[in-house]
Amino acid sequence: MAAPSGRSGRRLWAALVPAALLCLAGRAAEEPSTADFDVRPGGEVHSFSRSLGDYTCTFTYSAQGGTNEQWQMNIGASEDNQLFSCSVWRPQGKSYLFFTQFKAEVKGAKIEYAMAYSQAAVGGQSDVPLKQEEFEITETTVSHREGKFRFELSKLMIVAKTPRDEL
C-alpha cells in the first residue's frame, strides 16, 4: 500500500504513522536501534544499513554540494513481529545537499506505507512531503523517480509488514 492520495488521506497517515512508529519503538520484541551516520557529498554512491533480527534496512544515495551532514537511521519491530519500521532523516530538519539519487530498501518484510520528505519536522516546523511523482514505492523499496525528483531529501519513513508463519 502506497501513501494515500488526497489531503485527507495524507493527514490521516501523517497522524497515524508517527504514533505507530512510537508504539513500534516502545514495544519492540528486540530493542529498536538508532544509529548516526554521515551523508557525504561528492557524487559517489554510498550505503548505510542496519539490521534487527531477520529485518534489514539499507539507505543508498548519491549527493552533491556542501560538506558531510549527520543523519540518523532508526529501525524497530512490533512486539508481535508483524511490523518493521525504518526511518532515515536529518535531525536538523532540512538537508542542504543535492541528492542525485536515493533508495531505501527493506529485507524480510513488504512495505505497507512509505513517505519521503524534503524537510523533516523540527523547531515547530512541519514535515514537508515530496510530491508523489518525485518518488516511487515497490514492495521492498522507496526510491527517487528519474527526471521527476527535485534533488531535495531530508527524511524517509517506511512501515513494512512481515511475513506470517502459517501453522
Secondary structure, 3 states (H helix, E strand, C coil): CCCCCCHHHHHHHHHHHHHHHHHHHHCCCCCCEEEEEEECECCCEEEEEEEECCEEEEEEEEEECCCCEEEEEEEEECCCCCEEEEEEECCCCECCCEEEEEEEEEECCEEEEEEEEEECCCCCCCCEECCHHHEEECCCEEEECCCCCCCCCCEEEEEEECCCCCC
